[in-house]
């Protein structure tokens, strides 16, 4: 692709002038962003990306996507099947950085000020007695997580109908601005303030000011019972959206020749304001959670900054390298994943890297073939009825009656199909059909009660579940009596292990979600084992 072609493609994307001839394609779907996108660029050594992928595979990490951009152009990108480029991914707390950006737009428009007192926005929801610390709480304290509460208010707030009123009723023991405490409910309050002063949800407010300008598709964002975006979590976005968002910050709020947000806001949002006190077992020189906090944005080592979310959702901006790294994943070791970025990707960002055509060809092929492992069978498939049609009730031919259970499942049918194994759960008068591929992923949707897994400790009562949930399913026969499946909810970081055990004419169906597999302290599996007997 020629220099002039690059310039034309980037002109409408706010990415500045095109790169040198031979560099990778621009940050644009029009340029063919897809799984496996990579090119021989002088800005990245492909051997570093390969070593990063090797280290991920050798560790306890489950990466779902990776996109690396330098000088405004994507130089490497890939998605682990069944995850895919066009599918949004639940961001958890990375949502916070988008909320703070909405605050920036509101401040730039003169609709609020950082010094504005929080109680003044909600006169009808304040407690009867307003403490001195509550009276002093302002917008900037919310942005910097320095509210002064002794603990995160989110678990209490999200179990009530009026989250604003509940937040304002929580004790503030320390002077606002004096102590850092991560508090997702504080970000919700920022969302509520933006909606109060603009008349629009954060998602709506950002649409014409940022998302539409950057070419970002419509996105979903969970809401509280009163219709306010949750702010601190609940946004779903593609990896490309994360990349563009990071590029917007890297360009100091400028896009396609327009200064969307003042440079001063970007500088303030991404600089050190406050830092949490490291415990005795943490070394602030090597831990990226002790480099300082900005406006809902973390500082990183190597003069970087990032938005991040639980289980490894990352948008990392590296100004010194003129680079952005976007990743989605499911891991308990977020610091470990960042360490791999510093160890492998950072030194690979080299403007003098040789072309290495063979290495790039290997990387392209590898990125295009990325996949998460599917269940592997160790026994021949059990003989099942062949599904050649459905009964008048809409079920496959073979049916099991299920004992009373908390999910409300009353019947289950299971049968062989040319493309795998088909299951049909009947619950509350609805048929929930899942087809499992054998050795490969099979796409579908489900509204079966209890799906997809939710990190309930964070969000409390989820008022807006994403149903029907997109799911990709693969299964295998572990023995002639046991069929095990992975149900991958590829718009979230999570999955279920669903196992069917056949005992003569009876079956048992058990569920275990990936949160429980990582840590029972995160989530205790509460779904019952479904027990049934063949109806004929």
Buried (B, 14 or more C-beta within 10 A) or exposed (E): BEEEBBBEBBBEBBBBEBBEEEBBBBBBBEBEBBBBBBBBBBBBBBBBBBBBBEBBEEBEBBBBBBBBBBBBBBBBBBBBBBBBBEBBBBBBBBBBBBBBBBBBBBBBEEBBEBEBBBBEBBEEBBEEEBEEBBBBBBBBBBBBBBBBBEEBBBBBBBEBEBBBBBBBBBEBEBBBBEBBBBBBBBBBBBBBBBBBBBEBBBBBBBBEBBBEBBBBEEBBBBBBEEEBBBBBBBBBBBBBBBBBBBBBBBBBBBBBEEEBBBEEBBEBBBBEBBBBEEEEEBEBEEBBBBBBBBBBBBBBBBEBBBBBBBBBBBBBBBBEBBBBBBBBBBBBBBEBBBBBBBEBBBEBBBEEBEEBEEBBEBBBEBBBEBBBEBBEBEEEEBEBEEBEEBEEEEBBBBBBEBEEBEBBBBBBBBBBBEEBBBBBBBBEEEBBBBBBBBEBBBBBEBEBBBBBBBBBEBBBEBBBEBEEBBBBBBBBBBBEBBBBBBBBBBBBBBBBBBBBBBEEEEBBBBBBBBBBBBEEEBBEBEBBEBBBEEEE
